[in-house]
């Protein structure tokens, strides 16, 4: 990779692969948790994690392809970096739209109930993990800017903030199960998460444009 020595490149690839492998279990675990509760936030979280998993795979694969090329063609390099960045932006936008649709479609249903503790535990673990990756990618960017790594930094910053919102929403349901107010907490939590995902999606898209959008 341009501007990086072999050790630095290997370290970034390992981090991308670790992020991908750790994210593989999240959609399955969250999906199982959805069946145990009726939380809008938790259902939207399952869809979000599934879309993000695909984005992580694209970023890791493109970074690996660029690494294997000693002197990559500048246009091909720019195209792969742009597609990786667009993949992150698309994942964020898609997650935001899905969350908004679910929030408004279920706004009139009774307060969420069921066992939300599995989802809450997953969100706590997600916050810890995603915060670590966010800080890791931030360190990489400070050492040497790379569009693929920057897209991942933005993604994990959003993922950490979303997990925090989910913890608050599900925590309210866990503390006051069946309370009428929890319906509004769940709905408000979904709106906050959707708004932040949209903002993060625009930030990721702006980064791609600033670094020269190339997709053909």
N, C-alpha and C positions, 0 to 999 in steps of 0.2 A: 504494500500500500504506500502511496506517495506520502513522503514526510514522516513515515514511521519505520522504525527498525523492525527486524524480524520478531524480537521478543515482544515489543509493543503490539504488533499486529496479531500475534498468537494470543496474547492476553485479551484483546478485544473480541477475537473470535470465540474464545472460550466463554467469555461473559455472555455473548449473544446466544451461544448454544445452551449455557446453563439456564438463561432466562426462558428459552424455548422449552426445554425439558421440564422445568418447574411449572410452566404454565399449562402443560398438557393435562395435568390432573384437575386443574381448576374447573373447566366446564363440566366434567363428569361429577365432581364433588358438589358443585353448586347446583347442578341439575337434580341430583338426588335430594338436596336440601329443599328445592322448590316444591317437591311433592309432599314435604312435611309441613308446609305452611302455605298461606295465601297472600303473601306480601308482594305487592307490585314492585317494590324496590328490589327484592330478591330475584324475581323473575327477570326483570330487566338486567340485573347483574349477570345472570346466566348467559343471556344473549350477548352482552358486552364482552364477556370473557371469551366466548366462542369466536367472535369476530377478531378480537385482539390476537388470538392464537394464530390465526392465518397471517396477520400482519407481521407477527414475530418471525414466522417461518420465512416469509418473503425477505425480510431484512437480513436474517442470518444467511440465507442462501446466496443473496446478491453480494454480501460482504465476502463470503467464501469464494465466490467466482472471481471477484476483483483481486483477492489475495493470491490466487493461483496464477494470475497473469503477471509476469515480470514487468512488462511494459504495456499496460492496457491501452487500447485505443481511447483517446480523450473523449470522443463522442459516445462510445459505448459506455465508458466509465460514468459520464454525466447522465446517460440514459438510465443506467441501473440505479444510481443514487437518487435520481428523480422519482423513479417508480417506487423505490423503497420509501421515500418520503411521502409520496402520494398514498401509498398503502396505509401508512400510519394515519394520515389525515382522513382517509376514507373510513378507517376503522373507528376513529373518534366521531366522525359525523354520523355514521351508521348507528353507533351505539346511542348517540344523543337522540336521534330521530325515533328509534325503537323505544327508548325510555319515555319520551314525550307521548307517543301513541298509547303505550301501556298505562301511563299515569292518567291521562284524560279518559281512556276507555273504561277504566275501573274506578273512576273518581266517586261514583255513586254507590259502590258496593259496600257492604258492612265493614266494620273495622277489621283489619287483618288479624288472624289468629293462628292457631297451630303452633308447632314447635319451631321457633326461629333460632334456637341456640346453635344448631349445626351451621346455619348460614352466618350467624354472628361470629362463631369461632373461625370460620373460613375467612371472613372479612378481616379479623384481627391478624391472622397469619399473613393475609395478603398485604395488609398495611406495613407490617414489619419487612416482608420480603421486597415489596415494591419500593419502599423507602431506601432500602439498601441498594437496589439496582439504580435508583435515581441518583443517589450520591456517587455511586461507582461511575456511571456514565458522565456525571458532571466533572469528576476528576479527569476522565479521559479527554473531555472537551477542553479543559484548561491546559492539558499537555499539548494537544494537537487537534485542531478542528477537523471533523469528518462529518459530512452530511448524513450518512447512515446512522452514526452514533448519536448525532444531535437529534435526529428524529426519535431514536429510542429514549433519549433523555427526556424529551417532551412527553412521550407516551407514558413513561413510568412516573413522571411528575403528576400527570393526570390520573393515572391508576392509583397512586397513593392518596391523592385528595378524594377520589371517588370512594375508595375504601373507608376513609374517615367518615364521609357522609353516610355511607351504608351502616357503619357501626352505630352512629347516632340514631338513625331511623329504626334499625332493628333492636337497638338497646331500649328505645322507648316502648316498643311492642313487648319486649321481654319483661320490662319492669311493670308495665301497666297493660297486661293482656286483656283484650276485649273492651278496653276503654274507648269511648267514642273519639277522644282526642288523638288516639294513635293513628286513626285513618288519615287525619290531616297532617300528622307528622310524616307518615309514609308518603303521602302525596307531595308534600313540600320537599321532602328529601329527594324524591325522584326529579322534581323540577330543578332543584339546585344542582344535582348531578348532571342533568341534561344540559343546563346552561354552561357548566364548567367544561363539559365535553365539547360543546360547540366552540367555546372560546379556544380550547386547546387545539381543536381541529383547524381553526383559522390560523392559529400561531404556527402549526406544522406546515400548512399550505404556504404561508408567507415565507417561511424559511426555504422551502423548495423554490419558490419564485425568486427570492433574493439570490440564491446560488445558481440560478439559470435553469429554468424548466426545460428539460429535453426528454421527450418520450417517443421520438421517432428516429 
